[in-house]
Amino acid sequence: MDHKTTAGLSQACYGFAIEGTYKDCVPYGNGHINDTYLLTYQQDDTDVPYILQHMNKTIFTDPEALMENIIGVTSFLKKKIAAAGGNPRRETLDFVFTSNGKPYFIDGFGEYWRAYHYIDQVYALDQVKNPEDFYQSALSFGRFQQMLADFPADTLHETIPNFHNTAVRFGAFEKAVAEDVCHRVAGVREEIQFVKTRFDVACALCNLQSQGRLPLRVTHNDTKSNNVLIDEATGKGLCVIDLDTVMPGLSVNDFGDSIRFGASTAA
């Protein structure tokens, strides 16, 4: 860890309106995008854990818009969960704000950090091991979309523009083939032709959306089973996490992505 990151982390440990005395901060988890830490504060005689994350501005270039999405969605979910008799602190991410009321802290180097309450007695699955695992993942993402069905999806920012715009991605594919900068086209002509003959299929969902035949929804856009926390006591899906890619989109994309990940028997 370089000096800038170390100094920024030290500032972030004290950057949120957390009661008690700072005690410890250690790396946590195995995420690939954001740097995640387990932050501990002593409150009375109890050690209380929080999750602290350094937000990746290279991938998510507008962290303030991203956090506006997440706070809007989680606030909405908390009301739905409470109305159903659930526990909003455990069933959706619950963020800690700074002393000036922001859901993020900006360190002296212009880097963004966020913190939220730690959810204990849960686990996540990096690979589906049996049908029940897959079912619990599907149920959790289905519940997530169902609770957000009446959220105004068009008010959300696109944190990664054209993320599921398959027409745009097809255009990028054709450009890559034409430029052939790595000189690989000659060895994969059959695969390239396979893709090209399926242009209409690739654009089918975008076309249905533009025709108004598929509604805009709040979508997660990373529906892997390890983005669901499973309750250790019940074995049931408890909380959907990793909300950085929550955007306006099509529910069928979330469904397809969950099948792609969950049905795979390989790493």
C-alpha positions as CSV (number, residue, x, y, z in Angstrom):
1,M,0.0,0.0,0.0
2,D,1.5,3.4,-1.0
3,H,1.8,6.4,1.2
4,K,-1.2,8.1,-0.4
5,T,-3.5,5.1,0.2
6,T,-2.2,4.6,3.7
7,A,-2.7,8.3,4.6
8,G,-6.2,8.3,3.0
9,L,-7.2,5.2,4.9
10,S,-6.0,6.8,8.2
11,Q,-8.2,9.8,7.5
12,A,-11.2,7.7,6.5
13,C,-11.1,5.7,9.7
14,Y,-12.1,8.9,11.5
15,G,-14.2,10.4,8.7
16,F,-17.6,9.1,9.7
17,A,-20.0,10.0,12.5
18,I,-19.4,6.8,14.4
19,E,-19.9,6.8,18.2
20,G,-17.2,5.5,20.4
21,T,-13.4,5.1,20.1
22,Y,-11.6,4.0,17.0
23,K,-9.9,0.6,17.6
24,D,-8.8,-1.2,14.5
25,C,-9.0,-1.4,10.7
26,V,-7.9,-4.4,8.7
27,P,-8.3,-5.6,5.0
28,Y,-11.5,-7.6,4.5
29,G,-13.1,-9.8,1.9
30,N,-11.9,-10.6,-1.7
31,G,-13.6,-8.0,-3.9
32,H,-11.9,-7.0,-7.1
33,I,-13.1,-3.4,-7.6
34,N,-13.1,-1.5,-4.3
35,D,-10.7,-1.9,-1.4
36,T,-12.6,-3.2,1.6
37,Y,-11.7,-3.0,5.3
38,L,-13.2,-4.2,8.6
39,L,-13.4,-1.1,10.8
40,T,-13.9,-1.5,14.5
41,Y,-15.0,1.1,17.1
42,Q,-15.3,0.5,20.8
43,Q,-18.7,1.6,22.1
44,D,-19.0,1.3,25.9
45,D,-17.4,-2.1,26.4
46,T,-18.3,-3.6,23.1
47,D,-16.4,-3.8,19.8
48,V,-18.7,-2.8,17.0
49,P,-17.7,-3.6,13.4
50,Y,-18.3,-1.6,10.3
51,I,-17.4,-2.0,6.7
52,L,-15.2,0.7,5.2
53,Q,-14.6,0.9,1.4
54,H,-12.3,2.9,-0.8
55,M,-14.3,3.5,-3.9
56,N,-12.7,2.9,-7.3
57,K,-12.9,6.1,-9.3
58,T,-11.2,4.4,-12.3
59,I,-14.2,2.1,-12.8
60,F,-16.9,4.4,-11.3
61,T,-15.9,7.9,-12.5
62,D,-18.7,9.7,-10.6
63,P,-18.8,8.4,-7.1
64,E,-21.2,11.0,-5.9
65,A,-23.9,10.0,-8.5
66,L,-23.2,6.4,-7.6
67,M,-23.8,7.0,-3.9
68,E,-27.0,9.0,-4.8
69,N,-28.3,5.9,-6.5
70,I,-27.4,3.6,-3.7
71,I,-28.8,5.8,-0.9
72,G,-32.0,6.3,-2.9
73,V,-32.5,2.6,-3.4
74,T,-31.5,1.5,0.1
75,S,-33.7,4.1,1.7
76,F,-36.6,2.9,-0.4
77,L,-35.9,-0.7,0.5
78,K,-35.7,0.0,4.2
79,K,-39.3,1.3,4.2
80,K,-40.5,-1.7,2.3
81,I,-38.7,-4.1,4.6
82,A,-39.9,-2.4,7.7
83,A,-43.5,-2.4,6.4
84,A,-43.2,-6.2,5.9
85,G,-42.0,-6.7,9.5
86,G,-38.4,-7.3,8.5
87,N,-35.1,-5.9,9.8
88,P,-33.9,-3.0,7.6
89,R,-30.4,-3.1,9.3
90,R,-29.8,-6.7,8.2
91,E,-31.9,-7.0,5.0
92,T,-30.3,-4.1,3.0
93,L,-27.1,-2.2,3.3
94,D,-27.2,0.5,6.0
95,F,-24.7,3.3,5.4
96,V,-23.0,5.5,8.0
97,F,-22.9,9.2,7.2
98,T,-20.2,11.8,7.9
99,S,-20.7,14.6,10.4
100,N,-21.8,16.9,7.6
101,G,-24.5,14.5,6.4
102,K,-22.7,13.0,3.4
103,P,-22.8,9.2,2.6
104,Y,-19.2,9.4,1.6
105,F,-16.0,10.9,2.9
106,I,-13.4,12.6,0.7
107,D,-9.8,12.3,2.0
108,G,-7.1,14.9,1.5
109,F,-6.1,13.3,-1.8
110,G,-9.6,13.5,-3.3
111,E,-10.4,9.8,-2.9
112,Y,-13.9,8.7,-1.9
113,W,-14.7,6.4,1.0
114,R,-18.0,5.0,2.4
115,A,-18.9,3.0,5.5
116,Y,-21.9,0.9,6.5
117,H,-23.0,-1.3,9.3
118,Y,-21.5,-4.8,9.3
119,I,-24.0,-7.6,8.9
120,D,-23.0,-10.6,11.1
121,Q,-23.8,-14.3,11.0
122,V,-24.0,-14.5,7.3
123,Y,-22.0,-16.0,4.4
124,A,-21.7,-15.5,0.6
125,L,-21.3,-18.2,-2.0
126,D,-18.5,-17.8,-4.6
127,Q,-19.9,-20.9,-6.4
128,V,-23.3,-22.5,-6.4
129,K,-22.9,-26.0,-4.8
130,N,-26.5,-27.3,-5.0
131,P,-30.0,-26.3,-6.3
132,E,-31.0,-24.8,-2.9
133,D,-28.1,-22.3,-3.1
134,F,-29.2,-21.3,-6.6
135,Y,-32.8,-21.0,-5.4
136,Q,-31.9,-18.7,-2.5
137,S,-29.8,-16.5,-4.8
138,A,-32.6,-16.3,-7.3
139,L,-35.2,-15.6,-4.6
140,S,-33.1,-12.8,-3.1
141,F,-32.6,-11.0,-6.5
142,G,-36.3,-11.6,-7.3
143,R,-37.3,-10.0,-4.0
144,F,-34.9,-7.1,-4.6
145,Q,-36.6,-6.3,-8.0
146,Q,-40.1,-6.9,-6.6
147,M,-39.6,-4.4,-3.8
148,L,-38.2,-1.8,-6.2
149,A,-40.8,-2.3,-8.9
150,D,-42.4,1.0,-8.1
151,F,-39.2,2.9,-7.6
152,P,-38.8,5.6,-10.4
153,A,-36.0,3.9,-12.3
154,D,-35.5,6.8,-14.7
155,T,-34.3,8.9,-11.8
156,L,-31.2,6.8,-11.4
157,H,-27.8,7.6,-12.8
158,E,-26.0,5.3,-15.3
159,T,-22.9,4.5,-13.3
160,I,-21.5,2.7,-16.3
161,P,-23.1,4.1,-19.5
162,N,-24.4,1.5,-22.0
163,F,-23.5,-1.3,-19.6
164,H,-26.2,-3.6,-21.1
165,N,-26.7,-1.8,-24.4
166,T,-26.0,-4.8,-26.6
167,A,-26.3,-2.8,-29.8
168,V,-23.5,-0.6,-28.6
169,R,-21.5,-3.6,-27.5
170,F,-22.0,-5.3,-30.9
171,G,-20.7,-2.2,-32.6
172,A,-17.6,-2.3,-30.3
173,F,-17.2,-6.0,-31.3
174,E,-17.3,-5.2,-35.0
175,K,-14.8,-2.4,-34.5
176,A,-12.4,-4.7,-32.7
177,V,-12.7,-7.3,-35.5
178,A,-12.0,-4.7,-38.2
179,E,-9.0,-3.2,-36.4
180,D,-7.6,-6.6,-35.3
181,V,-4.9,-4.9,-33.2
182,C,-3.7,-8.1,-31.6
183,H,-3.7,-10.1,-34.9
184,R,-6.1,-12.7,-33.6
185,V,-8.9,-12.6,-36.1
186,A,-7.4,-15.2,-38.4
187,G,-7.6,-17.8,-35.7
188,V,-11.2,-17.2,-34.6
189,R,-13.1,-16.6,-37.9
190,E,-15.6,-19.3,-37.1
191,E,-16.4,-17.8,-33.8
192,I,-16.7,-14.3,-35.3
193,Q,-19.1,-15.5,-37.9
194,F,-21.2,-17.2,-35.1
195,V,-21.6,-13.8,-33.4
196,K,-22.3,-11.9,-36.6
197,T,-25.1,-14.1,-37.7
198,R,-26.8,-13.4,-34.3
199,F,-27.0,-9.7,-34.6
200,D,-30.8,-9.6,-34.4
201,V,-30.8,-11.7,-31.3
202,A,-28.1,-9.5,-29.7
203,C,-30.3,-6.4,-30.2
204,A,-33.7,-8.0,-29.4
205,L,-34.1,-6.7,-25.8
206,C,-32.9,-3.1,-26.7
207,N,-35.4,-3.1,-29.6
208,L,-38.3,-4.2,-27.3
209,Q,-37.3,-1.5,-24.8
210,S,-37.2,1.2,-27.5
211,Q,-40.7,0.1,-28.6
212,G,-42.0,0.4,-25.1
213,R,-42.7,-3.3,-24.8
214,L,-40.3,-3.9,-21.9
215,P,-40.5,-1.6,-18.9
216,L,-37.6,0.2,-17.4
217,R,-36.7,-1.3,-14.0
218,V,-34.2,-0.8,-11.2
219,T,-31.6,-3.5,-12.0
220,H,-28.7,-4.8,-10.0
221,N,-26.5,-5.7,-13.0
222,D,-24.2,-8.0,-11.2
223,T,-26.5,-10.9,-10.0
224,K,-23.8,-13.3,-8.9
225,S,-24.6,-15.6,-6.0
226,N,-21.7,-14.0,-4.0
227,N,-23.6,-10.8,-4.0
228,V,-26.3,-12.3,-1.7
229,L,-25.7,-12.7,2.0
230,I,-27.1,-16.0,3.3
231,D,-28.3,-16.2,6.9
232,E,-26.2,-18.8,8.8
233,A,-29.1,-19.7,11.0
234,T,-31.8,-20.3,8.3
235,G,-29.7,-20.9,5.1
236,K,-32.0,-18.4,3.4
237,G,-31.0,-15.4,1.3
238,L,-31.0,-12.3,3.6
239,C,-29.5,-9.3,1.8
240,V,-28.4,-8.2,-1.7
241,I,-25.1,-6.4,-1.6
242,D,-22.6,-4.7,-4.0
243,L,-25.0,-2.1,-5.3
244,D,-22.5,0.0,-7.4
245,T,-24.0,-1.1,-10.7
246,V,-27.6,-0.5,-9.6
247,M,-29.0,1.4,-12.6
248,P,-32.1,1.8,-14.8
249,G,-32.3,-1.3,-16.9
250,L,-34.2,-4.5,-17.9
251,S,-35.2,-7.1,-15.4
252,V,-34.5,-9.9,-17.9
253,N,-30.8,-8.8,-18.0
254,D,-30.5,-9.5,-14.3
255,F,-32.2,-12.8,-14.8
256,G,-29.9,-13.8,-17.6
257,D,-26.8,-12.8,-15.7
258,S,-27.9,-14.8,-12.6
259,I,-28.4,-17.9,-14.8
260,R,-25.0,-17.4,-16.5
261,F,-23.2,-17.4,-13.1
262,G,-25.4,-19.8,-11.1
263,A,-25.7,-22.5,-13.7
264,S,-22.0,-22.7,-14.3
265,T,-20.2,-25.7,-12.7
266,A,-16.7,-24.2,-13.4
267,A,-14.8,-21.5,-11.6
